[in-house]
Amino acid sequence: MNTEIGQKLLSLVPGGYYKHLSSETTIRRDGSQSETVLLGIQAHTQDAVKAIREALPIKLWSKSNDGTRWKYNADYQGVKVQIYAVDEAPPTCKLVKEEITVTEQVPVKFEQRVVTKTVEKWICD
């Protein structure tokens, strides 16, 4: 059932993007089974993300950043949908630098010192 929904979603994705549909069945100890269907779509720009999202009947997406690239995830009727490898930040996000204080080990007899570091993180509206 979920595979059919995944195939329908796959057919809605505009051409020109690398996309794949995979399915995994899990058999639990009690003998029951569950199917996980994943639709993955590769997009490198925010314009591509917008075109893909407009083509799909999904309203709620979550976004995340792994430090270099963005991912958009959603669930639709049992199908996990992921738009990945997006190089551009979302227009609602900005990169800010913030100083944080952390305790870390230094190679002098592994004593711990409190240091202040500048880190970058994304803030999204």
N, C-alpha and C positions, 0 to 999 in steps of 0.2 A: 504493500500500500504506500509506504513512505517513498519507495523507489519511484513509483509512478508520479507522485507529487514532485519529487526531485527532477524527473525527466521533463515534466511540464515547466518547472521553473527554468531549467536549462534551455528549453526552447524559446523562452522569453528574453534571454540575454542577447544583446546586440552582437553582431559578428565582429571579428577583429580582435577578440580577447581570448587569451588562453583560459580554458575552463575545463573542469573535470568533475565527474560525479562518481562517488564511491559509496559502497555499502558494507557494513560490518554487522554480523550477527553474533550476539553474546549469548552463551548458554550458561544459565546459573546452576548452582548445585542442586536446586530443587527441580531442575529439568525445564524450567520456563525459559523463554527466549525473548530477546529484545533486539530490534534492528536499529542501527544508527546509520543515517544517510547524510553525507556531507557533499555540498556543492561548493567547489572552490573556483573563484574567478580572479584572475590576475589583472590588476590595473595599476598604472604607474602615476597617473595624474588625477587631480581632483575633478577635472572635466570628465574623465572616464568613469570615476566613481559616481558622479552625478548621473551620467547616462545610464549606467547599470542600475542604480537605485530607482530611477524613474521608470525603468522597464519592468521592475519586479513589484508584486503586490504587497510588499513588506513596508510597514510604517515605522517600526521601532528597531533601531540599530544601535549597537554600542561600538565605540571606537577605542583602540588602544595603540600604544607606541612601544616598540621594543628597543628604542634608542636610535634606530636609523630609519625604520619604515613603519607605516601605519597599517592597521587592519580594521576592518568593519565586520562585525558579527551580528547575526540575527537567527532566530528560530522561526520557521514557518511550517505549521502543521506537521511537526515531527522531523523536519529537515533542517539541518544546521547549514546556514549559508555564510560563507566567508569571502569577502573581497580583501585581497592581500597584496603585499609588495608595493604599496602606495608610497612613492617617494616624497610627495608634497604634503605639507601639513594642512589640516582642515582650515578653512578660512576663519573659523570661530576659535582657533587656538593660537597662542603666542608662546614663544620660548622666553622664559625668564631665568635670571641667575639669582641664586639665593645662597646665603652663607649659612652653613649648618655646623654644629659642633658634634663631633663624634669621638669615641674612645677607640684607639687602634693600637695594635702591637707594633713596636719598632724594633729593629734588629740589634738593639743594645741590651743584651741579656733579656730580651722580650719584656721590657718594662712597658707599662701602659701610660700613655700621655693623652691629655685632652687637646685636640687640635681643631682649628677652624678651617673649613674647606668651602670653596665655591662650587656649587653644582648647578646643572641646568635641568629644568623640568618644564613640561608642557602644561599650560593652564588653558582649559577649554570652557567656553561659556555654555 
